[in-house]
Amino acid sequence: MQLDPFLLDWLNILVRWGHLIAGISWIGTSFYFVALDLSLRKDVPLPKGVAGEAWEVHGGGFYHVQKYLSAPDNLPPHLIWFKWEAYLTWITGFLLLIIQYYVQADIYLVDPAVMPLNAWQASGISIGSLIAGWFIYDALCRSPIGKSTGVLALCVYAMIVAASWGFSHVFSGRGAFIHVGAFIGTIMATNVFGVIIPNQGKITASLLKGEVPDPKYGVIGKQRSTHNTYLTLPVLFMMTSNHYAVITGYPQAWALVGIIVLFGGLGRYFLLRHEVGDSMDKIGWAVPVIMLLLAGAMLLTQPSSKPALNIQVSDDQALSIVTQRCAACHSAKPTDPTIKEAPKGIMFASVDDLKRYAVQIDAQAVRNHSMPLGNKTGMTQDERDQLGAWIAKLK
């Protein structure tokens, strides 16, 4: 499928904007309710059936919030359900996956050097993996493993790392990382759509009939909600990683994903516990651990400082390579049918242009191999080595 680049850009920015709006709404309500649940006071006189309460101030007003063990005797008809934030986040995210990665699979999703796939094959693997991820996760939660929080956490962590290993052996670096984010995001959204809201609906229906609801529905819903909150920061990191070749160009992506999930989840734990008033004596240990994990991620992705190759490359030779391999996109009038204007306004028309953007060329084309996108122009390793040697002589 070939869409006009102008239309594609507008679709991309509008859907991306909607995805951000929905995601901010979902994350905001999720963070709020998890923090609220943990901050409820239980050491004060409480009405019958109330498990805890909180007094809050915001926007010039005071709020008195009470949490019922099951529900009040008379459930009001104007009950507010928080669900569309999650649904719209996933819907807009999947639309963005279609626009950015399925429609432009040969640029962003497929890397022939990793696995030669056509657009339909890559898209099919993508959709199948998202569906399979949910069913595997859901089976783990419903199995005896789900009764042990620690064991379940280890199994879900192993599943995410295994999925990242698989994605890195099928898709481009950029496609692999965004799919780890989509993989986790699909689990989170389906938790809301397939478990949390239906269970809450069963509890509500029982109460409206005057029956005592089965407490297991609340327990299961809280389990999935807790999973969602600890996966939020890792998935946000994955979703923004496609803008940084230092992340997506790392060959051992599965190891990097493992570290990201750890420091992202630990970061969420620290923020959450700090929000509800835990002292630094109890949670301060998390900060140095997060710093160590971040340092480990930076160390893994540090480009190797290879010595300058003992080859002579003239200015004209360097310009010839870039003209042949990069100018299809980075020129005043791009010849690539999917590109309407030079990305980021970067054009390679002269040796001076190459010198001006030498650092970026070295990072994107020489060290990380993330450019040309999808290696559509077939840049060889020898050409990358020549560019690297030419750039090294400029330093």
WODA-V498211 format. One record per residue. N is the residue number from 1. RES is the residue in one small letter. OMEGA is omega in degrees with one decimal (none if undefined). Layout:
BEGIN
n/res/omega
N/RES/OMEGA
N/RES/OMEGA
END
This chain:
BEGIN
n/res/omega
1/m/-178.8
2/q/178.7
3/l/176.6
4/d/-178.0
5/p/179.0
6/f/178.8
7/l/-178.8
8/l/178.8
9/d/-179.8
10/w/176.1
11/l/-178.2
12/n/-175.2
13/i/-179.4
14/l/179.1
15/v/178.1
16/r/177.6
17/w/177.7
18/g/178.8
19/h/178.7
20/l/-180.0
21/i/-179.5
22/a/-179.1
23/g/177.6
24/i/179.5
25/s/-178.6
26/w/-178.1
27/i/-179.7
28/g/-179.9
29/t/179.0
30/s/179.7
31/f/-177.2
32/y/-174.5
33/f/176.2
34/v/178.3
35/a/178.7
36/l/-178.0
37/d/-178.4
38/l/-176.4
39/s/-179.3
40/l/178.5
41/r/178.4
42/k/-175.2
43/d/177.9
44/v/176.9
45/p/-176.1
46/l/175.6
47/p/179.8
48/k/176.9
49/g/-178.9
50/v/-176.8
51/a/-179.1
52/g/180.0
53/e/177.5
54/a/171.9
55/w/-175.9
56/e/176.0
57/v/179.6
58/h/174.4
59/g/177.4
60/g/-179.6
61/g/178.8
62/f/-178.1
63/y/177.2
64/h/-175.1
65/v/177.1
66/q/177.0
67/k/179.6
68/y/177.5
69/l/174.5
70/s/176.7
71/a/177.0
72/p/-179.9
73/d/178.1
74/n/-178.7
75/l/-177.1
76/p/-178.7
77/p/-176.0
78/h/178.9
79/l/-179.5
80/i/179.2
81/w/178.0
82/f/-176.9
83/k/-174.5
84/w/175.2
85/e/179.8
86/a/-178.0
87/y/-177.4
88/l/176.2
89/t/-179.6
90/w/-178.5
91/i/-179.8
92/t/177.6
93/g/179.1
94/f/175.2
95/l/178.5
96/l/176.2
97/l/178.0
98/i/-175.6
99/i/-172.7
100/q/-169.6
101/y/178.9
102/y/179.3
103/v/-179.0
104/q/-174.2
105/a/-177.2
106/d/179.5
107/i/-169.3
108/y/-171.5
109/l/-174.3
110/v/170.8
111/d/-177.4
112/p/179.1
113/a/177.8
114/v/175.6
115/m/179.8
116/p/-178.7
117/l/169.0
118/n/-173.6
119/a/-177.6
120/w/178.5
121/q/-179.3
122/a/180.0
123/s/179.0
124/g/177.0
125/i/179.7
126/s/-177.7
127/i/-179.5
128/g/-178.8
129/s/179.0
130/l/178.8
131/i/-178.8
132/a/-179.8
133/g/179.8
134/w/-176.0
135/f/177.5
136/i/178.9
137/y/-177.8
138/d/178.2
139/a/177.5
140/l/-178.4
141/c/-176.8
142/r/-178.9
143/s/175.7
144/p/177.5
145/i/-177.7
146/g/179.5
147/k/178.7
148/s/-176.1
149/t/-177.2
150/g/-179.5
151/v/178.9
152/l/179.1
153/a/178.8
154/l/-179.9
155/c/178.2
156/v/177.2
157/y/179.6
158/a/179.0
159/m/-179.8
160/i/178.8
161/v/178.3
162/a/177.8
163/a/179.3
164/s/175.8
165/w/179.1
166/g/-180.0
167/f/-177.5
168/s/177.7
169/h/-179.7
170/v/-173.7
171/f/172.3
172/s/178.8
173/g/-179.8
174/r/178.9
175/g/-179.1
176/a/-176.9
177/f/-179.9
178/i/179.3
179/h/172.8
180/v/177.2
181/g/179.1
182/a/178.3
183/f/179.5
184/i/-179.2
185/g/178.0
186/t/176.2
187/i/-177.8
188/m/-178.2
189/a/179.9
190/t/171.2
191/n/-179.8
192/v/-174.8
193/f/-171.3
194/g/-175.5
195/v/-171.2
196/i/-178.6
197/i/176.4
198/p/178.5
199/n/177.7
200/q/177.2
201/g/177.8
202/k/178.4
203/i/-179.5
204/t/-179.5
205/a/178.6
206/s/-178.8
207/l/179.8
208/l/177.4
209/k/-177.8
210/g/-179.5
211/e/175.6
212/v/-176.7
213/p/177.0
214/d/-176.2
215/p/-177.7
216/k/-178.8
217/y/177.5
218/g/179.4
219/v/-179.8
220/i/179.8
221/g/179.4
222/k/177.9
223/q/-178.3
224/r/178.0
225/s/177.5
226/t/176.1
227/h/-178.0
228/n/-175.3
229/t/-180.0
230/y/177.4
231/l/-173.5
232/t/-176.1
233/l/174.7
234/p/-177.6
235/v/176.4
236/l/177.7
237/f/179.8
238/m/-176.3
239/m/178.4
240/t/-174.5
241/s/-174.5
242/n/176.2
243/h/-172.7
244/y/-177.7
245/a/179.4
246/v/177.1
247/i/-173.6
248/t/-179.9
249/g/-178.8
250/y/-173.3
251/p/179.9
252/q/-173.8
253/a/-176.2
254/w/179.2
255/a/179.3
256/l/177.0
257/v/178.8
258/g/179.1
259/i/-179.1
260/i/179.7
261/v/-179.6
262/l/-176.4
263/f/175.6
264/g/178.4
265/g/178.7
266/l/176.1
267/g/177.2
268/r/177.8
269/y/-177.4
270/f/-179.4
271/l/-178.4
272/l/-178.7
273/r/176.6
274/h/-179.3
275/e/-177.0
276/v/171.1
277/g/176.4
278/d/-178.3
279/s/178.5
280/m/176.4
281/d/-177.8
282/k/-172.3
283/i/-176.2
284/g/-179.9
285/w/-176.2
286/a/-175.9
287/v/178.8
288/p/177.7
289/v/177.0
290/i/179.4
291/m/178.3
292/l/178.5
293/l/176.5
294/l/178.0
295/a/177.7
296/g/178.0
297/a/179.3
298/m/179.4
299/l/179.3
300/l/-173.8
301/t/178.9
302/q/179.7
303/p/178.4
304/s/-179.1
305/s/-179.5
306/k/175.5
307/p/179.9
308/a/-179.6
309/l/-177.7
310/n/175.9
311/i/-179.2
312/q/179.9
313/v/-178.6
314/s/177.0
315/d/-178.2
316/d/178.6
317/q/178.5
318/a/179.6
319/l/179.2
320/s/179.1
321/i/-177.7
322/v/178.6
323/t/-177.3
324/q/-171.9
325/r/-171.6
326/c/-172.7
327/a/177.1
328/a/176.3
329/c/-173.6
330/h/176.9
331/s/-179.1
332/a/178.1
333/k/-177.7
334/p/178.1
335/t/175.9
336/d/-175.4
337/p/-178.7
338/t/-176.7
339/i/-180.0
340/k/178.3
341/e/-178.7
342/a/179.9
343/p/-179.6
344/k/179.1
345/g/-178.2
346/i/-180.0
347/m/-179.9
348/f/-178.7
349/a/-176.6
350/s/176.8
351/v/178.1
352/d/176.8
353/d/179.0
354/l/179.9
355/k/-179.1
356/r/-176.8
357/y/-175.8
358/a/-179.0
359/v/179.8
360/q/178.6
361/i/-179.6
362/d/-178.1
363/a/-170.8
364/q/-174.3
365/a/-175.1
366/v/-172.8
367/r/-173.2
368/n/178.7
369/h/-179.8
370/s/175.0
371/m/-5.9
372/p/-178.4
373/l/-178.3
374/g/-175.5
375/n/-177.6
376/k/-178.3
377/t/173.8
378/g/176.6
379/m/-177.8
380/t/177.4
381/q/178.3
382/d/178.6
383/e/176.8
384/r/178.1
385/d/179.3
386/q/177.0
387/l/178.8
388/g/179.1
389/a/179.5
390/w/-180.0
391/i/-180.0
392/a/-179.6
393/k/179.6
394/l/-173.9
395/k/none
END
